[in-house]
Amino acid sequence: MEQVKRFGAGVLASVLAVSMLQTMVFAVDTAPDKQKIAGFAQAGQEIGEVSFTLGQEESELTAQMPQTISVSAEDGSEQQLPVTWMTQADYANSDDFYYAFVPQWDADTYDVAPDAEVPYILAQRTDATVMEQDGVRSMNVEASGANATAIFKFFVNTMNYSSAAACGVLANIKAESNFNPHCYGDNGTSYGICQWHNSRFTALKNWCSQNGYDYTTLNGQLYYLKKELSANTNTYLYNGKTINNKMLTYTASADNAYNAGYYWCCYYEVPANKESVAKARGNVAKNTYWPEFGTGASSSTSVSSIFSDVSSSAWYKDSVQFVYDHKLMTGTKKNTFAPNSALTRAMIAQILYANAGSPSVSGTVPFKDVSSSAWYYNAVRWAYKTKLMSGMSSTKFAPNDNLTHEQLAVVLHNHAGKPSGGSMPNYSDAKNVSSWAKNAVKWANGKGLLGYISLEGTKSYGPQKAAMRSETAYNMYKYLG
């Protein structure tokens, strides 16, 4: 077990004020002989970390924590305050992946200002516990950065959450499963990123099987989570729509990252000691995931200085900047984007696969023209298994065929969950839209995804014409931006 690691100021901020712990750590009356403490030298900050494995005694963790911490006395002098450590979570009966420990002191000797913020130490779980259930062996492993990114993008792009709300979800999933979709808990009765228990675990498996998803994958679990959040039912603790609607109210800010982490914990995960646990998770949302994800992807370099064929005045410049910054599209060569070249079916699969965080994919596809060594193999498998794209026939995907305008609308419509709404664009050739694409084209038009037509200065939609890379970038910018 490694010893506590000291950190400088500003790594994390804690909202755990001494006033919250008043009844536990100091008496209400103030005796004249008590030593008055004005505050802590590292108020509200993480001052160290310890690692632990599932089932390890709490005393083994606290034994590694410092016996004194720096405080400021009422006269301004710096002193060392003798402390012990405790967590407000139920460490002995829960299996979270982190716990925040806060200091305790002798209330008969020290009188600490009631509005002083306390520092804390973070305990991180690092074990790899192997379990087996239904023939599936799985491990609780270190958090995957790719999985965290995929979850964040799913809630922003598919669930329409603000970056703050998505950070709140991340903090909870981190604690529940370390972002590992194969994580079992509670002696094999809970499973997945959200640790679905008992009947909900069964419901996860059944829904995924009935809707073409693999319940053991991150993608399958995210879409089941979406289903729970859209359900007007109380069969799993609380009403899914109520939780979802509340999360949709949080605009992008650090404080709302905390609020979202707190609310999701209290009304979706509902762990033991939910009030204190929710505060810790809100804290992680605000201080860990908001700085990492909250401001979104950005680039300090203009694409006009990278690609010789993207001028600063081009109508698609901002769109190309968006897809480049978000690592959805790169150049066809080092210095060219090829905005007026056609996009292929494999390319759109790769774009959306990258947007999802390039999750792991299992199984095969029935398409004889999709080689397992092709650069787009995993993207096509993912797009096929998530029902975003189908083949041109039962055995042909046609990865190198140009993607048409109406096909692009269908793929994005599928990605959005096939919502209704919109109307056909007011172009003479709109009557040529294929019957299978009409609902998607109406939706795309209503969402403003066809705005590139007027920017190009053309007067037709061209449903069966190839979608250009610039047009696709515009669609991704309007759809995901």
C-alpha positions as CSV (number, residue, x, y, z in Angstrom):
1,M,0.0,0.0,0.0
2,E,1.5,3.3,-1.0
3,Q,1.8,6.1,1.5
4,V,-0.2,9.3,1.3
5,K,0.9,11.5,-1.6
6,R,1.1,15.2,-0.9
7,F,-0.4,17.6,-3.4
8,G,-0.2,21.4,-4.0
9,A,-3.1,23.7,-3.6
10,G,-5.9,23.6,-6.2
11,V,-6.1,19.9,-7.1
12,L,-9.7,19.6,-5.9
13,A,-12.0,21.7,-3.8
14,S,-14.3,20.3,-1.1
15,V,-17.7,21.5,-0.2
16,L,-17.5,19.6,3.1
17,A,-17.6,22.5,5.6
18,V,-17.0,22.1,9.3
19,S,-20.5,23.2,9.9
20,M,-21.8,20.0,8.3
21,L,-19.8,17.9,10.8
22,Q,-20.6,20.2,13.8
23,T,-22.5,17.6,15.9
24,M,-19.7,15.0,15.4
25,V,-16.5,17.0,15.9
26,F,-17.0,19.8,18.3
27,A,-19.2,20.9,21.2
28,V,-21.8,23.7,20.8
29,D,-20.5,25.6,23.9
30,T,-17.1,27.3,23.8
31,A,-15.0,26.8,26.9
32,P,-12.5,29.7,27.6
33,D,-9.6,27.3,27.7
34,K,-10.1,25.9,24.3
35,Q,-7.6,26.6,21.6
36,K,-9.3,28.6,18.9
37,I,-8.6,27.6,15.3
38,A,-9.5,30.1,12.5
39,G,-9.1,27.7,9.5
40,F,-7.1,25.1,7.7
41,A,-3.9,25.7,5.7
42,Q,-5.3,23.7,2.8
43,A,-9.0,24.4,3.2
44,G,-11.3,22.5,0.9
45,Q,-8.4,20.7,-0.9
46,E,-7.4,17.1,-1.4
47,I,-4.2,16.8,0.5
48,G,-3.4,13.2,-0.3
49,E,-4.5,9.8,-1.7
50,V,-4.4,6.2,-0.5
51,S,-5.2,3.1,-2.5
52,F,-7.2,0.1,-1.3
53,T,-8.7,-3.1,-2.4
54,L,-12.2,-4.4,-1.9
55,G,-12.7,-5.8,1.6
56,Q,-9.6,-4.1,3.1
57,E,-10.1,-2.9,6.6
58,E,-10.9,0.8,7.0
59,S,-8.3,1.0,9.8
60,E,-5.6,0.1,7.3
61,L,-6.4,3.1,5.2
62,T,-6.6,5.6,8.0
63,A,-3.4,4.3,9.4
64,Q,-1.6,5.7,6.3
65,M,-3.1,9.2,6.8
66,P,-1.3,12.0,8.6
67,Q,-1.7,12.3,12.3
68,T,-1.6,16.1,12.2
69,I,-2.6,18.8,9.6
70,S,-1.7,22.5,9.3
71,V,-4.1,25.0,10.7
72,S,-4.1,28.8,11.4
73,A,-4.7,29.8,15.0
74,E,-6.8,32.8,15.9
75,D,-3.6,34.9,16.3
76,G,-2.5,34.1,12.8
77,S,0.2,31.6,13.7
78,E,0.4,28.2,11.9
79,Q,0.1,25.2,14.1
80,Q,-0.3,21.4,13.7
81,L,-3.7,20.0,14.7
82,P,-3.8,16.4,15.9
83,V,-6.5,14.5,13.9
84,T,-8.0,11.2,13.1
85,W,-9.9,10.4,9.8
86,M,-13.4,9.2,8.9
87,T,-15.7,9.0,5.9
88,Q,-19.4,9.7,5.9
89,A,-20.0,6.9,3.5
90,D,-20.8,3.3,4.7
91,Y,-17.3,2.0,3.9
92,A,-17.9,-1.4,5.5
93,N,-21.1,-2.2,3.6
94,S,-20.5,-0.6,0.2
95,D,-18.2,-1.2,-2.7
96,D,-17.6,2.2,-4.2
97,F,-14.4,3.0,-6.0
98,Y,-13.5,6.0,-4.0
99,Y,-14.3,7.5,-0.6
100,A,-13.5,11.0,0.8
101,F,-12.0,11.0,4.3
102,V,-12.3,14.1,6.5
103,P,-10.4,15.0,9.7
104,Q,-11.7,14.7,13.2
105,W,-10.2,16.4,16.3
106,D,-10.6,16.7,20.0
107,A,-13.6,19.0,20.5
108,D,-12.8,19.5,24.2
109,T,-9.4,21.0,23.3
110,Y,-9.9,22.8,20.0
111,D,-12.6,25.2,18.9
112,V,-12.7,25.4,15.1
113,A,-14.5,28.2,13.3
114,P,-17.9,26.8,12.2
115,D,-17.5,28.1,8.6
116,A,-14.1,26.7,8.0
117,E,-13.7,24.3,5.1
118,V,-11.9,21.1,5.8
119,P,-9.3,19.4,3.6
120,Y,-9.8,15.7,2.7
121,I,-8.0,12.6,1.6
122,L,-9.2,10.5,-1.3
123,A,-9.2,6.7,-1.1
124,Q,-9.1,5.1,-4.5
125,R,-9.9,1.5,-5.1
126,T,-7.4,-0.3,-7.3
127,D,-8.2,-4.1,-7.1
128,A,-8.9,-6.4,-10.0
129,T,-11.6,-8.7,-8.5
130,V,-12.5,-11.6,-10.9
131,M,-16.0,-12.9,-10.7
132,E,-18.1,-15.2,-12.9
133,Q,-21.8,-15.0,-13.6
134,D,-23.8,-16.5,-16.5
135,G,-20.5,-17.7,-18.0
136,V,-19.1,-14.2,-18.2
137,R,-15.7,-13.6,-16.5
138,S,-15.0,-10.0,-15.7
139,M,-12.6,-7.8,-13.8
140,N,-12.9,-4.6,-11.9
141,V,-10.0,-2.8,-13.5
142,E,-8.6,0.7,-13.6
143,A,-10.9,3.3,-15.1
144,S,-10.8,3.5,-18.9
145,G,-10.3,7.0,-20.2
146,A,-11.9,6.0,-23.5
147,N,-15.0,4.8,-21.6
148,A,-15.3,8.0,-19.6
149,T,-15.1,10.0,-22.8
150,A,-17.7,7.8,-24.5
151,I,-20.1,8.1,-21.6
152,F,-19.7,11.9,-21.5
153,K,-20.3,12.2,-25.3
154,F,-23.3,10.0,-25.1
155,F,-25.0,12.2,-22.5
156,V,-24.1,15.4,-24.3
157,N,-24.9,14.2,-27.8
158,T,-27.6,11.6,-27.4
159,M,-29.3,12.6,-24.1
160,N,-28.9,16.4,-24.8
161,Y,-27.3,17.0,-21.3
162,S,-25.2,20.0,-20.7
163,S,-21.5,19.3,-20.1
164,A,-22.1,20.0,-16.4
165,A,-24.9,17.4,-16.1
166,A,-22.8,14.8,-18.0
167,C,-19.9,15.5,-15.5
168,G,-22.4,14.7,-12.7
169,V,-23.2,11.4,-14.3
170,L,-19.5,10.6,-14.7
171,A,-18.8,11.1,-11.0
172,N,-21.5,8.6,-10.1
173,I,-20.5,6.0,-12.7
174,K,-16.9,6.3,-11.6
175,A,-17.9,5.4,-8.0
176,E,-20.3,2.6,-9.0
177,S,-18.2,0.8,-11.5
178,N,-15.0,2.6,-12.4
179,F,-16.5,3.0,-15.9
180,N,-16.2,-0.8,-16.4
181,P,-19.2,-2.3,-18.2
182,H,-18.1,-5.8,-17.0
183,C,-18.1,-4.9,-13.3
184,Y,-20.0,-7.2,-10.9
185,G,-20.9,-6.1,-7.4
186,D,-22.8,-7.2,-4.3
187,N,-21.8,-10.8,-4.7
188,G,-22.8,-11.0,-8.3
189,T,-26.2,-9.5,-7.9
190,S,-25.4,-6.2,-9.6
191,Y,-23.7,-5.5,-12.9
192,G,-22.5,-2.9,-15.3
193,I,-21.6,0.7,-15.3
194,C,-24.6,1.7,-13.1
195,Q,-24.6,-1.6,-11.1
196,W,-28.1,-2.6,-12.0
197,H,-29.4,-4.9,-9.2
198,N,-31.4,-8.1,-9.3
199,S,-34.6,-7.5,-11.3
200,R,-33.0,-4.5,-13.0
201,F,-30.1,-6.6,-14.0
202,T,-32.5,-9.1,-15.5
203,A,-34.4,-6.2,-17.3
204,L,-31.0,-5.0,-18.7
205,K,-30.3,-8.4,-20.2
206,N,-33.8,-8.9,-21.6
207,W,-34.1,-5.4,-23.1
208,C,-30.7,-5.6,-24.8
209,S,-31.5,-9.0,-26.2
210,Q,-34.9,-7.8,-27.6
211,N,-33.4,-4.7,-29.1
212,G,-30.2,-6.0,-30.7
213,Y,-27.7,-4.9,-28.1
214,D,-25.1,-6.8,-26.1
215,Y,-25.7,-6.2,-22.4
216,T,-22.1,-6.8,-21.6
217,T,-20.9,-3.8,-23.7
218,L,-20.8,-0.1,-22.8
219,N,-22.9,0.8,-25.8
220,G,-25.7,-1.7,-24.8
221,Q,-25.7,-0.4,-21.3
222,L,-25.8,3.2,-22.3
223,Y,-28.9,2.7,-24.5
224,Y,-30.6,0.7,-21.8
225,L,-29.8,3.6,-19.4
226,K,-31.5,5.9,-22.0
227,K,-34.5,3.6,-22.0
228,E,-34.7,3.8,-18.1
229,L,-34.5,7.6,-18.2
230,S,-37.3,7.8,-20.8
231,A,-39.7,5.5,-18.9
232,N,-42.7,6.9,-17.1
233,T,-42.5,4.2,-14.4
234,N,-41.5,3.7,-10.8
235,T,-40.4,0.1,-11.2
236,Y,-36.8,1.0,-10.3
237,L,-36.9,3.2,-7.3
238,Y,-37.8,6.5,-8.9
239,N,-39.4,7.9,-12.1
240,G,-37.0,7.9,-14.9
241,K,-38.5,10.9,-16.7
242,T,-38.4,12.9,-13.5
243,I,-34.7,12.3,-13.1
244,N,-34.0,12.9,-16.7
245,N,-36.0,16.2,-16.8
246,K,-34.2,17.4,-13.7
247,M,-30.8,16.7,-15.2
248,L,-31.8,18.6,-18.4
249,T,-32.3,21.8,-16.4
250,Y,-28.6,22.0,-15.4
251,T,-26.8,24.5,-17.6
252,A,-23.0,24.4,-18.1
253,S,-21.2,25.6,-14.9
254,A,-19.0,24.2,-12.3
255,D,-21.7,24.6,-9.6
256,N,-24.2,22.7,-11.8
257,A,-21.7,19.9,-12.2
258,Y,-21.8,19.5,-8.4
259,N,-25.6,19.8,-8.4
260,A,-26.0,17.1,-11.1
261,G,-23.6,14.7,-9.3
262,Y,-25.5,15.2,-6.1
263,Y,-29.0,14.8,-7.7
264,W,-28.1,11.8,-9.8
265,C,-26.7,10.1,-6.7
266,C,-29.8,10.8,-4.5
267,Y,-32.4,10.0,-7.1
268,Y,-30.9,7.4,-9.5
269,E,-28.2,5.5,-7.7
270,V,-29.6,5.9,-4.2
271,P,-26.8,4.3,-2.2
272,A,-26.7,3.9,1.6
273,N,-26.1,7.2,3.3
274,K,-27.1,8.9,0.1
275,E,-26.9,12.4,1.5
276,S,-23.3,12.3,2.5
277,V,-22.3,10.1,-0.5
278,A,-24.0,12.5,-2.9
279,K,-22.0,15.4,-1.5
280,A,-18.7,13.5,-2.2
281,R,-19.9,12.6,-5.8
282,G,-21.0,16.2,-6.5
283,N,-17.5,17.3,-5.3
284,V,-15.8,14.9,-7.8
285,A,-18.1,16.1,-10.6
286,K,-17.2,19.7,-9.9
287,N,-13.5,19.3,-9.2
288,T,-12.4,16.4,-11.3
289,Y,-14.6,16.0,-14.3
290,W,-15.7,19.6,-14.9
291,P,-12.1,20.8,-15.4
292,E,-11.4,17.8,-17.7
293,F,-14.7,17.7,-19.8
294,G,-16.7,20.8,-18.9
295,T,-15.3,23.3,-21.3
296,G,-15.4,20.8,-24.2
297,A,-12.8,20.1,-26.8
298,S,-11.0,23.0,-28.3
299,S,-8.1,23.8,-30.6
300,S,-5.9,26.8,-30.5
301,T,-4.9,26.3,-34.1
302,S,-7.2,27.4,-36.9
303,V,-8.0,24.8,-39.6
304,S,-7.3,27.5,-42.2
305,S,-3.7,27.4,-41.2
306,I,-3.6,23.6,-41.2
307,F,-5.5,22.8,-44.4
308,S,-4.6,24.7,-47.6
309,D,-8.1,24.0,-49.0
310,V,-10.1,25.5,-46.1
311,S,-10.0,29.3,-46.3
312,S,-10.9,31.5,-43.4
313,S,-13.9,32.8,-45.4
314,A,-15.3,29.4,-46.5
315,W,-18.9,28.7,-45.5
316,Y,-17.8,25.4,-44.0
317,K,-14.8,26.7,-42.1
318,D,-16.5,26.7,-38.6
319,S,-17.9,23.2,-39.4
320,V,-14.5,21.8,-40.3
321,Q,-13.0,23.4,-37.2
322,F,-15.6,21.6,-35.1
323,V,-15.1,18.2,-36.5
324,Y,-11.3,18.6,-36.4
325,D,-11.2,19.9,-32.8
326,H,-13.5,17.0,-31.7
327,K,-11.4,14.5,-33.5
328,L,-14.3,13.4,-35.7
329,M,-12.7,14.1,-39.1
330,T,-9.1,14.7,-40.1
331,G,-7.5,15.6,-43.4
332,T,-7.3,13.3,-46.4
333,K,-3.7,14.3,-46.4
334,K,-1.5,16.2,-44.0
335,N,-2.4,19.7,-45.4
336,T,-5.7,19.0,-47.2
337,F,-9.2,18.4,-45.9
338,A,-10.8,17.8,-49.3
339,P,-14.1,19.6,-48.5
340,N,-15.6,19.0,-51.9
341,S,-14.8,15.3,-52.0
342,A,-17.5,12.7,-51.5
343,L,-17.9,10.9,-48.1
344,T,-18.1,7.1,-48.1
345,R,-20.3,4.9,-46.1
346,A,-17.3,3.6,-44.1
347,M,-16.3,7.2,-43.3
348,I,-19.6,8.1,-41.7
349,A,-19.5,4.9,-39.6
350,Q,-16.0,6.0,-38.5
351,I,-17.1,9.5,-37.6
352,L,-19.9,8.4,-35.3
353,Y,-17.8,5.6,-33.9
354,A,-15.1,8.2,-32.9
355,N,-17.8,10.4,-31.5
356,A,-18.9,7.5,-29.2
357,G,-15.3,7.2,-27.9
358,S,-14.4,4.2,-30.1
359,P,-15.8,1.6,-27.7
360,S,-14.8,-2.0,-27.8
361,V,-16.9,-4.1,-30.2
362,S,-17.5,-7.9,-30.1
363,G,-18.8,-10.3,-32.7
364,T,-18.7,-10.2,-36.5
365,V,-20.8,-8.8,-39.3
366,P,-22.4,-10.7,-42.2
367,F,-20.8,-8.5,-44.9
368,K,-18.3,-10.2,-47.2
369,D,-16.9,-6.9,-48.3
370,V,-15.8,-5.8,-44.8
371,S,-12.4,-7.2,-44.1
372,S,-11.3,-7.7,-40.5
373,S,-8.1,-5.9,-41.4
374,A,-9.8,-2.8,-42.8
375,W,-9.3,0.5,-41.0
376,Y,-13.1,0.8,-40.7
377,Y,-13.8,-2.7,-39.4
378,N,-14.6,-1.9,-35.8
379,A,-16.6,1.2,-36.9
380,V,-18.8,-0.8,-39.3
381,R,-19.3,-3.5,-36.7
382,W,-20.3,-0.9,-34.1
383,A,-22.6,1.0,-36.6
384,Y,-24.3,-2.3,-37.6
385,K,-24.7,-3.6,-34.0
386,T,-26.2,-0.4,-32.8
387,K,-28.6,-0.3,-35.8
388,L,-27.2,3.0,-37.1
389,M,-26.5,1.5,-40.5
390,S,-27.6,-1.6,-42.3
391,G,-26.1,-3.2,-45.4
392,M,-26.9,-2.6,-49.0
393,S,-27.9,-6.3,-49.0
394,S,-27.6,-9.1,-46.4
395,T,-24.0,-9.7,-47.3
396,K,-22.9,-6.3,-48.7
397,F,-22.1,-3.2,-46.8
398,A,-20.5,-1.3,-49.6
399,P,-18.0,0.6,-47.4
400,N,-16.4,2.5,-50.3
401,D,-19.6,3.6,-51.9
402,N,-20.4,7.3,-51.6
403,L,-22.9,8.2,-48.9
404,T,-25.9,10.1,-50.3
405,H,-27.6,13.0,-48.8
406,E,-30.7,11.0,-47.8
407,Q,-28.5,8.2,-46.4
408,L,-26.7,10.8,-44.3
409,A,-30.1,12.0,-42.9
410,V,-31.1,8.4,-42.1
411,V,-27.9,7.6,-40.3
412,L,-28.2,10.7,-38.1
413,H,-31.9,10.1,-37.6
414,N,-31.1,6.6,-36.4
415,H,-28.4,8.0,-34.1
416,A,-31.0,10.4,-32.6
417,G,-33.4,7.6,-31.8
418,K,-35.7,8.2,-34.8
419,P,-37.7,11.1,-33.4
420,S,-40.6,12.5,-35.3
421,G,-41.1,16.1,-36.5
422,G,-40.0,18.4,-39.2
423,S,-41.2,18.9,-42.7
424,M,-39.8,18.2,-46.2
425,P,-37.4,20.8,-47.5
426,N,-38.8,23.4,-49.9
427,Y,-36.9,22.2,-53.0
428,S,-38.3,20.9,-56.2
429,D,-36.4,17.7,-56.0
430,A,-37.6,16.9,-52.5
431,K,-40.3,14.8,-54.2
432,N,-37.5,12.4,-55.2
433,V,-36.6,11.5,-51.6
434,S,-36.9,7.7,-51.2
435,S,-39.9,6.6,-49.1
436,W,-37.6,4.9,-46.5
437,A,-35.8,8.2,-46.0
438,K,-38.7,10.7,-45.8
439,N,-39.1,10.8,-42.0
440,A,-35.3,11.2,-41.6
441,V,-35.2,14.0,-44.2
442,K,-38.1,15.8,-42.5
443,W,-36.3,15.5,-39.1
444,A,-33.0,16.7,-40.6
445,N,-34.7,19.7,-42.2
446,G,-36.5,20.6,-39.0
447,K,-33.1,20.4,-37.1
448,G,-31.5,22.8,-39.6
449,L,-29.1,20.1,-40.8
450,L,-29.8,21.1,-44.5
451,G,-28.7,24.6,-44.0
452,Y,-25.6,24.0,-46.0
453,I,-27.8,24.1,-49.2
454,S,-28.3,27.8,-49.0
455,L,-24.7,28.4,-47.9
456,E,-23.6,26.6,-51.0
457,G,-25.9,28.8,-53.1
458,T,-27.6,25.8,-54.7
459,K,-31.4,25.4,-55.1
460,S,-31.8,21.6,-54.8
461,Y,-31.4,19.0,-52.2
462,G,-30.1,16.1,-54.4
463,P,-31.3,13.3,-52.2
464,Q,-29.4,10.6,-54.2
465,K,-26.3,12.7,-54.8
466,A,-23.1,12.1,-52.8
467,A,-22.7,14.0,-49.6
468,M,-19.5,16.1,-49.6
469,R,-17.1,16.1,-46.7
470,S,-17.9,19.8,-46.1
471,E,-21.6,19.1,-46.0
472,T,-21.1,16.2,-43.6
473,A,-19.0,18.4,-41.4
474,Y,-21.8,20.9,-41.4
475,N,-24.3,18.2,-40.4
476,M,-22.1,17.0,-37.5
477,Y,-21.5,20.6,-36.3
478,K,-25.3,21.3,-36.3
479,Y,-26.2,17.9,-34.9
480,L,-23.5,17.5,-32.2
481,G,-22.4,21.1,-31.6
